[in-house]
Amino acid sequence: MLRATVGSGEERDEEDEGEEELRDGGVPFYVNRGGLPVDDETWERMWRHVARIHPGGEALGKKIRGVTDLPKIPVPSVPTYQPTTTIPQRLEAIQKYIRELQYNHTGTQFFEIKKSRPLTALMDIAKEMTREALPIKCLEAVILGIYLTNNMPGVERFPLSFKSHFSGNHFYHIVLGVHSGGRFGALGMSRREDLMFKPLEFRTLMDLVQGFEGAYRGYWHTLRKVKIGQYVSHDPHSVEQIEWKHSVLDVDKLTKEELKKELERHTRDMRLKIGKAAPPSPTKDRRNSMGSPLRGPGSPMRRISRKNTYY
């Protein structure tokens, strides 16, 4: 998913996820904040939005809503593995499952993802995604990817987000970076095949980032910024918040060597976190009554920028 903020006059470092109306490739989209099943107001708003943005307009909506014998959509099965299934094979199966859910083109994101919520709450949303099997966008895919890899202690996961520029618009995208056996890869969802899954074959974080940067170039996008988070806990009941942007790199202002140095530094930071003990998970009763915790002091975010031009 490429989210866009129209106009390049004002630089924006944050995605718009706090706003009711977000943008998908320059076109506004909404977030379903009422949960599932979708309430009547959100349902009607979705169809009004479809009528505005689709070339078929209202006629398309009437045609679809008037059909009484729509084909039954197959529900993808959550992947299961044999003990001998390798880590790369498991990651490919997870990506296949995410892809089978399909990209959400409706203009309404069905699952509300608040980045400030504790991991345990986000994992509850991921469980709901597997039950409902609805189309998803890129941020939902990251949460689902974390959930589906929680039982793989040999696989470390971290958020990896991008800001690109094309034709006067800024676009935002996020994937789940993975690291195992000395190799990097990624899981995710996008309308572009080469902006989501990356097999577990990149020797360094620099190689992985350059893989995505090359894909962006293929669509005439200039990669402006990369944000990299810390490793995510494997405890589905953890009250930790995901650290989404431990490092913020202005890649279009860094030389290739400077970018490589900063990515090597971030890789060391992630390795250091593995040895740190996570806070204990709450009891079941406490989890049931617990809301989002107040944000505590975390690792300092690093914003790296130079006057030089990348490439």
C-alpha positions as CSV (number, residue, x, y, z in Angstrom):
1,M,0.0,0.0,0.0
2,L,1.3,3.4,-0.9
3,R,-0.3,6.2,1.1
4,A,0.1,9.7,-0.2
5,T,-0.2,13.2,1.1
6,V,-1.0,15.5,-1.7
7,G,1.3,18.4,-2.3
8,S,5.0,18.6,-1.7
9,G,5.3,22.1,-0.2
10,E,5.0,20.9,3.4
11,E,7.3,18.1,4.6
12,R,5.6,15.6,6.8
13,D,7.4,13.1,9.0
14,E,4.3,11.2,10.3
15,E,1.8,9.1,8.5
16,D,-1.8,10.4,8.7
17,E,-3.1,7.4,10.5
18,G,-4.6,9.6,13.3
19,E,-6.9,11.3,10.8
20,E,-10.3,10.0,9.8
21,E,-9.6,10.3,6.1
22,L,-6.2,8.9,4.9
23,R,-4.8,8.7,1.4
24,D,-4.0,5.7,-0.7
25,G,-2.0,6.6,-3.8
26,G,-3.2,10.2,-3.6
27,V,-6.9,9.1,-3.2
28,P,-8.5,9.5,0.2
29,F,-9.6,6.4,2.2
30,Y,-11.3,5.9,5.5
31,V,-10.7,3.7,8.6
32,N,-13.5,1.6,10.1
33,R,-13.3,2.6,13.7
34,G,-16.5,0.9,14.8
35,G,-15.2,-2.7,14.7
36,L,-16.9,-5.7,13.1
37,P,-19.5,-6.3,11.9
38,V,-19.3,-3.0,10.1
39,D,-22.0,-0.6,11.3
40,D,-24.6,0.9,8.9
41,E,-23.0,4.4,8.9
42,T,-19.5,3.1,8.0
43,W,-21.0,0.7,5.4
44,E,-22.9,3.5,3.6
45,R,-19.9,5.8,3.8
46,M,-17.8,3.1,2.1
47,W,-20.2,2.9,-0.8
48,R,-20.5,6.7,-1.1
49,H,-16.7,6.8,-1.3
50,V,-16.6,4.1,-3.9
51,A,-19.1,6.1,-6.0
52,R,-16.8,9.1,-5.8
53,I,-13.5,7.5,-6.7
54,H,-14.4,4.6,-9.1
55,P,-14.7,5.3,-12.8
56,G,-18.0,3.5,-12.7
57,G,-19.4,5.8,-10.0
58,E,-22.7,5.1,-8.4
59,A,-23.7,2.6,-11.2
60,L,-21.0,0.2,-10.0
61,G,-22.2,0.3,-6.4
62,K,-25.8,-0.3,-7.5
63,K,-24.8,-3.2,-9.7
64,I,-22.8,-5.0,-7.0
65,R,-25.4,-4.3,-4.2
66,G,-28.2,-5.4,-6.3
67,V,-26.9,-8.9,-7.0
68,T,-28.3,-11.6,-4.8
69,D,-26.2,-14.5,-6.0
70,L,-22.6,-13.3,-5.5
71,P,-20.1,-16.1,-5.6
72,K,-18.8,-17.4,-2.3
73,I,-15.3,-16.2,-1.6
74,P,-12.9,-18.9,-0.4
75,V,-11.5,-18.3,3.1
76,P,-7.7,-18.7,3.2
77,S,-6.4,-21.1,5.8
78,V,-3.8,-20.0,8.4
79,P,-0.6,-21.8,7.5
80,T,0.5,-24.8,9.4
81,Y,4.0,-26.5,9.2
82,Q,5.7,-29.8,9.6
83,P,8.6,-29.9,12.1
84,T,10.9,-30.2,9.1
85,T,9.6,-27.1,7.4
86,T,12.5,-24.6,7.1
87,I,12.2,-21.0,8.2
88,P,12.4,-19.6,4.6
89,Q,9.6,-22.0,3.6
90,R,7.5,-20.9,6.6
91,L,7.9,-17.2,5.7
92,E,6.9,-17.9,2.1
93,A,3.8,-19.7,3.4
94,I,2.9,-16.7,5.6
95,Q,3.4,-14.3,2.7
96,K,1.2,-16.6,0.5
97,Y,-1.6,-16.4,3.2
98,I,-1.3,-12.6,3.4
99,R,-1.5,-12.4,-0.4
100,E,-4.5,-14.6,-0.5
101,L,-6.4,-12.2,1.8
102,Q,-6.0,-9.7,-1.1
103,Y,-5.3,-6.0,-1.1
104,N,-8.1,-3.8,0.1
105,H,-9.3,-1.6,-2.8
106,T,-12.6,-0.6,-1.2
107,G,-11.4,2.8,0.2
108,T,-12.2,1.7,3.7
109,Q,-9.6,0.0,6.0
110,F,-11.5,-2.6,8.0
111,F,-9.2,-3.0,11.0
112,E,-8.1,0.1,13.0
113,I,-4.4,-0.1,13.9
114,K,-3.3,2.3,16.6
115,K,0.5,2.2,16.8
116,S,0.5,3.3,20.4
117,R,-1.4,0.3,21.6
118,P,0.4,-2.5,23.5
119,L,1.5,-5.6,21.6
120,T,-1.1,-7.8,23.3
121,A,-3.9,-5.6,22.0
122,L,-2.5,-5.5,18.4
123,M,-2.3,-9.3,18.5
124,D,-6.0,-9.5,19.4
125,I,-6.7,-7.5,16.2
126,A,-4.4,-9.9,14.2
127,K,-6.5,-12.9,15.5
128,E,-9.6,-11.1,14.3
129,M,-8.0,-10.7,10.9
130,T,-7.6,-14.4,10.6
131,R,-11.2,-15.0,11.7
132,E,-12.8,-12.4,9.3
133,A,-10.4,-13.0,6.4
134,L,-11.1,-9.6,4.9
135,P,-8.8,-7.7,2.5
136,I,-6.1,-5.7,4.2
137,K,-3.6,-2.9,3.6
138,C,0.1,-2.6,4.5
139,L,-0.1,-1.6,8.2
140,E,-2.6,-4.4,8.9
141,A,-0.2,-6.9,7.1
142,V,2.6,-5.9,9.4
143,I,0.6,-6.7,12.5
144,L,-0.6,-9.9,11.0
145,G,3.0,-10.9,10.0
146,I,4.1,-10.3,13.6
147,Y,1.2,-12.5,14.9
148,L,2.0,-15.4,12.5
149,T,5.7,-15.4,13.3
150,N,5.4,-15.2,17.1
151,N,6.0,-18.9,17.4
152,M,9.3,-18.7,15.4
153,P,11.9,-17.7,18.1
154,G,14.7,-17.9,15.5
155,V,13.1,-15.1,13.4
156,E,13.5,-11.5,14.5
157,R,10.9,-9.0,13.3
158,F,11.1,-5.2,12.9
159,P,9.0,-2.5,11.2
160,L,10.5,-1.0,8.1
161,S,8.7,2.0,6.6
162,F,9.3,4.2,3.5
163,K,8.5,7.7,2.3
164,S,8.8,8.2,-1.4
165,H,8.0,11.1,-3.8
166,F,6.4,11.0,-7.2
167,S,4.7,13.7,-9.3
168,G,4.3,16.2,-6.5
169,N,3.0,13.6,-4.0
170,H,4.5,11.9,-1.0
171,F,3.7,8.2,-0.5
172,Y,4.0,6.1,2.6
173,H,4.5,2.4,2.9
174,I,5.4,-0.1,5.6
175,V,6.6,-3.8,5.6
176,L,7.7,-6.2,8.3
177,G,11.4,-6.7,8.1
178,V,12.6,-10.2,9.2
179,H,16.1,-11.5,10.2
180,S,17.1,-15.1,10.6
181,G,20.2,-17.2,10.1
182,G,22.3,-14.1,9.2
183,R,19.9,-13.1,6.4
184,F,17.3,-10.3,6.0
185,G,13.9,-10.4,4.2
186,A,10.5,-8.9,4.5
187,L,6.7,-9.7,4.7
188,G,4.0,-7.4,3.7
189,M,1.1,-6.3,1.5
190,S,1.2,-3.9,-1.5
191,R,-0.4,-3.5,-4.9
192,R,3.1,-3.8,-6.2
193,E,4.6,-7.3,-6.0
194,D,8.2,-6.1,-5.4
195,L,7.1,-3.7,-2.6
196,M,6.0,-6.4,-0.1
197,F,7.7,-9.8,0.1
198,K,11.5,-10.2,0.1
199,P,12.9,-13.7,0.5
200,L,15.3,-14.4,3.3
201,E,18.4,-13.9,1.2
202,F,19.8,-10.4,1.9
203,R,23.1,-10.4,3.7
204,T,22.8,-7.0,5.3
205,L,20.1,-4.4,6.1
206,M,21.7,-2.2,3.5
207,D,21.1,-4.9,0.9
208,L,17.4,-5.1,1.9
209,V,16.8,-1.4,1.8
210,Q,18.5,-1.1,-1.6
211,G,16.2,-3.9,-2.8
212,F,13.2,-1.8,-2.0
213,E,14.9,1.4,-3.3
214,G,15.4,-0.3,-6.6
215,A,11.8,-1.3,-6.7
216,Y,10.7,2.3,-6.1
217,R,13.0,3.5,-8.9
218,G,11.1,1.1,-11.2
219,Y,7.9,3.0,-10.5
220,W,9.7,6.4,-11.0
221,H,9.5,7.1,-7.2
222,T,12.4,8.8,-5.4
223,L,12.9,7.3,-1.9
224,R,13.2,10.1,0.6
225,K,13.1,8.6,4.0
226,V,13.4,5.2,5.7
227,K,12.2,4.5,9.3
228,I,13.4,1.4,11.0
229,G,12.1,0.1,14.3
230,Q,13.5,-2.3,16.9
231,Y,13.0,-6.0,17.1
232,V,9.4,-6.9,18.3
233,S,8.8,-9.2,21.3
234,H,7.7,-12.8,20.6
235,D,5.4,-12.7,23.6
236,P,1.8,-12.2,22.3
237,H,0.8,-11.0,25.8
238,S,3.5,-8.4,26.1
239,V,2.4,-4.9,27.2
240,E,5.3,-3.4,25.4
241,Q,4.6,-0.9,22.6
242,I,6.3,-1.6,19.2
243,E,9.1,0.8,18.6
244,W,8.3,1.9,15.1
245,K,11.1,4.3,14.3
246,H,14.3,3.8,16.3
247,S,16.1,5.2,13.3
248,V,14.9,7.8,10.8
249,L,17.2,8.1,7.8
250,D,16.9,10.8,5.1
251,V,18.3,8.6,2.4
252,D,18.1,11.3,-0.3
253,K,20.5,13.4,1.7
254,L,23.0,10.7,2.6
255,T,25.8,9.3,0.6
256,K,25.8,5.6,-0.1
257,E,28.6,5.1,2.4
258,E,26.8,7.2,5.1
259,L,23.6,5.2,4.6
260,K,25.5,1.9,4.9
261,K,27.2,3.1,8.1
262,E,23.9,4.1,9.7
263,L,22.2,0.8,8.8
264,E,25.1,-1.1,10.3
265,R,24.7,0.9,13.4
266,H,21.0,0.2,13.6
267,T,21.7,-3.6,13.0
268,R,24.0,-3.5,16.1
269,D,21.3,-1.7,18.1
270,M,18.8,-4.4,17.2
271,R,21.2,-7.2,18.2
272,L,21.7,-5.5,21.6
273,K,18.0,-5.5,22.3
274,I,17.9,-9.3,22.1
275,G,19.8,-9.6,25.3
276,K,17.6,-7.2,27.2
277,A,14.9,-8.8,29.4
278,A,11.3,-7.7,28.4
279,P,8.9,-6.7,31.2
280,P,6.7,-9.5,32.5
281,S,3.4,-10.2,30.8
282,P,0.3,-9.3,32.8
283,T,-2.0,-11.9,34.3
284,K,-5.1,-13.0,32.4
285,D,-7.4,-10.9,34.6
286,R,-5.2,-7.9,34.3
287,R,-5.0,-8.2,30.5
288,N,-8.8,-8.3,30.2
289,S,-9.1,-5.0,32.1
290,M,-6.1,-3.2,30.7
291,G,-6.1,-0.4,28.2
292,S,-3.2,1.2,26.4
293,P,-0.4,2.1,28.9
294,L,1.1,5.5,29.1
295,R,4.0,5.9,26.8
296,G,7.2,5.5,28.9
297,P,10.7,6.5,28.0
298,G,12.1,4.3,25.3
299,S,15.1,4.2,23.2
300,P,16.0,7.5,21.6
301,M,14.9,8.0,18.0
302,R,17.8,8.8,15.7
303,R,17.2,11.1,12.8
304,I,20.1,11.0,10.4
305,S,20.5,13.5,7.6
306,R,23.4,15.0,5.6
307,K,23.8,17.7,3.1
308,N,25.2,15.3,0.6
309,T,23.0,13.7,-2.0
310,Y,22.4,9.9,-2.0
311,Y,23.7,8.5,-5.3
